[in-house]
Amino acid sequence: MSPRLTPLNAAHKKLGGRLVDFAGWELPVQYAGLVAEHEAVRTKAGLFDVSHMGEVEFKGKGALEAANRLITNDLARITDGQAIYSGLLNPSGGFVDDIVAYRFSPEHIFICVNAANREKDFAWMHEHATGVKPVDRSEEFAQIAVQGPKAFGIVQRLCPKPLEGVGTYRFTTGSVAGVDCIISRTGYTGEDGFELYCPPSGAEKLWFALLEEGKGDGIVPAGLGCRDSLRTEMKYALYGNDIDDVHTPLEAGLGWIVKLDKAEFIGKDALVKQKAAGITRKLIGFELTEAGVPRAHYPILKDGQKVGEVTSGTMGPTVKKAIGIGYVPTALAAEGSTFHVEIRGRPVAARVVKTPFHTRG
Amino acid sequence: MANGEYPKDLKYTKDHEWAKKSGAAVQIGVTFHAQDALGSVVYVELPKVGTAVTAGAQFGVIESTKAVSELYSPLTGKVSKVNDTVVGNPSLVNEAPYAGGWLIEIEPSNAGEWDTLMDADTYTKLLG
């Protein structure tokens, strides 16, 4: 099957993006180079095509309640114009996906889901939603993420609406470069910025307008490669790596997105039980204290025995250390705990460290 | 810069290593294309001096921020020198793949293998 193309495919080719198949989509892994793009996002601004992400909407009376029964976080605790990061769980407490839910109003909830899980999530939500049923709106949206310390100014200069009031995890709607957008102060890099949802027909216009407007600020088009290294430095979970259908949010260190005092949501019973019993494994961040680079699926060893597995790892371009994320037994989860990561048969020393690995300067 | 990327005095392999005669020894590294495809090189794992290497067989590992790749020896022989500088500063592979970014030097044991390697023109054609 040939990969699906986003509305920005021609733009990526024009800009010299190195295109790869990612979750069934043809997307740029890099343009000029991963490290240069990573640094641009940390110090200036980077532009990402994330049009492969899916969008699902609940609309009508009871929309908030219907969506709220599917997710771990609580849409009743935020106000209109706010978004929340949340888990979408199976009854065992494992992740179907991790999502961002936008509250336009109690009658209008908009959810952004991972590209690889689009079809699965929609089927899951459709099957389990009571009252209001979801609508898959993925084909109606492209998405561009503008991230970095210069992102705010670049977007603001193209947007007639004042955006100062749109704080972190808040959103508004309005025109950016003449294209109607959902303007969301969110991201996956650890830097300030926006994620702009727009009609596919306006994506190219918006993309090139942002590049042009940000030229003086040093904005660069950025690929999936640095998106991964940026989020790893923040220990942001990647579905399929750090979270999946067997690990729970409590194990993944995402207890803060679980509101157990909420009346009901799928997976709640399993999490209540797990919390009472205590978790036995935990997702931690570590750095290697000997030479090497940790990668997903490398075994984590203690006293020569496999006790866990690396879920993500890289040489962090900003932190300039070999960093990794992985599940370890709770006894090894405290900061300063030591273990080994098996790299090509060789045990390499590692130490649990405080996360995020990178803190905004 | 296209011509300068693949010096005429080197030999090349389909796995994107280069080999260069240096007296009786042969210096080995990865090509411009290889380092470009890898992206920023962050880690290099090389054999010890004295290790036997075989043409076409793995002799080490090179890692970029995003990927792990195996290094294959163009020739059979014994490792006579290792570039410790590149182990400490792997970005030399990107900055100077044919100079400071060389990886190992070997004493070849099968002189006939040299002529089986590609010249710059053939390698450039392979890259398309």
Interface residues (C-beta under 8 A of the other chain):
Chain A: V29 Q30 G33 L34 V35 H38 G225 D228 S229 A291 G292 V293 R295 T314 M315 P317 A322 R344
Chain B: G39 S40 V42 Y43 E45 V61 E63 S64 T65 K66 V68
